[in-house]
Amino acid sequence: MRTSLILCTIMCLLSLGSKADSEPDTLYLEEFYSVVLNYHPIALQAGLMAQRGELALSEARGNFDPKLVSSFSTKDFKDVDYYELWDSYLEVPTLLNVDLKAGFERNRGTFLNPEHNLPDDGLYYAGLSIPLGQGLIHNPRRIALKQAAVTREQLYAQAAQVFNNLLFDANRIYWTWYESYKKFALADRNLQLIRERYQGIRSNVLNGEMAPIDSTEALIQIQLWENALNRSEIALKNSQLLMQNFIWTDSVAIEGMLPQTTIDHSNGLEAYVNAVSNHPGWQMLLL
């Protein structure tokens, strides 16, 4: 079975003007999906859409990042040190809009403002910043975080929908290519058989065992199948051009490849259930 398939493949490629010195590669559907998702411009745009959702969430999470702040202010004039103010602290925001703060402050100078007077060695401090009556429960930072999370899921769903539509079109084109190849191989095989039959009829006519009209009918059949082979060859080349529209890389040469010849239907129902339950349109409704 494999030998006959290889022979048929080589004859098909000879008719298409392809190389026949080695067995052509097979472009499986999963490999075709991978090429489309990795190189197609629409797939790349969908990937950027998903990244935008991640960036929005990262930006909202950044409001809760700890902050290390240090400020230094000094003034001196005519060799007189008026003042030096140095304050360094660590501030940790929380979901409850309560900020934890701990730091060290040291001030000195001849003309230091009394409100900045501290011990000579400085002062360590720690405390909480709690808003009273506003923002304690529904604070802007937590609301922004929730909105960013929803935005990310929506962008994920939109990107998944773009991927699904792209793969749906790619799947349709792939099986169009598969159908065209099968029709071409069938027409080529039938033409060979009808030519063999014609040679047998012609020999019988020359031997007087059959009437000349029989060879004429067989010759007409050859011409019909030659026309069918030409039409199928054109259809195959057109399907290859459509396939090429989805292949945006030079590493895959569609003219030197063949579609897969086996189809696995064992997990069809399970795949259908998963596709329905994980459809991005349905996921967006659940957000």
Buried (B, 14 or more C-beta within 10 A) or exposed (E): EEEEEEEBBBBBBEBBEBEBEEEBEEBBBEBBBEBBBEBBEBBEEBBEBBEBBEBBBEEBBEBEEEEEEEEEEEEEEEEEBEBBBBBBBBBEBBEBBBBBBEBBBBBBBEEBEEEBEEEEEBEEEEEEEEEEEEBEEEBEBBEBBEEBBBBBBBBBBBBBBBBBEBBEBBBEBBBBBBBBBBBBBBBBBBBEEBBEEBEEBBEBBEEEEBEEEBBEEBBEBBEEBBEBBEEBBEBBBEBBEBBBEBBBEEEBEBBBBBBBEEEEEEEEEEEEEEEEEEBBEEBBEEE
